[in-house]
């Protein structure tokens, strides 16, 4: 797994798209509310979960480890991510719109 960035309190910062498959380029951050923590997207303000504050770090780790697959477009070089998939064989690039047949299975 790639190293994830952490906020000033040491909580992982997880991309919203990775955590939930949302079409959002924001990241989940921890907003403490007394003994609870809201896991909130810093762009669209979606509240993904509310957990006891001591579970915030573990919950972010679980969200970061969900199944995801990615591949670079050979036409434009954009990284395309596919949350919820473990293997892809072909895709339409989200940046340039070109079709890509994956020559070897990407996991």
C-alpha positions, 0 to 999 in steps of 0.5 A: 500500500502507498504511504498516505499523508497525515494531518497535523494530529497524525490522522491519515488523509484518505482521498474521498474517491478511494474511500467511497468511489465518489466522483470527488477530488477531495480528501477525508479529514477528521472533525472532532466533536467532543467524544465523536469524530466526523469523517468529512470530505474537505471539498464536498462536505459529505460526512462519510461516517461518524465514529467514536474519536478513538476509532477515527484512525482505524476507520480511516485505515479501513476506508483506505484499504478498500479494493481499488485498481488503477492504470495510466492511459497510454495516450495522455498519461492520466491515472485512472482509478477504479474503486471497487474493482480488483482487476481491469481489462479495458477502460475509457480514459477519464481525461482524454476519452480514449479507449484503452485495452489493457495488455496485461491485467492490472491489479 
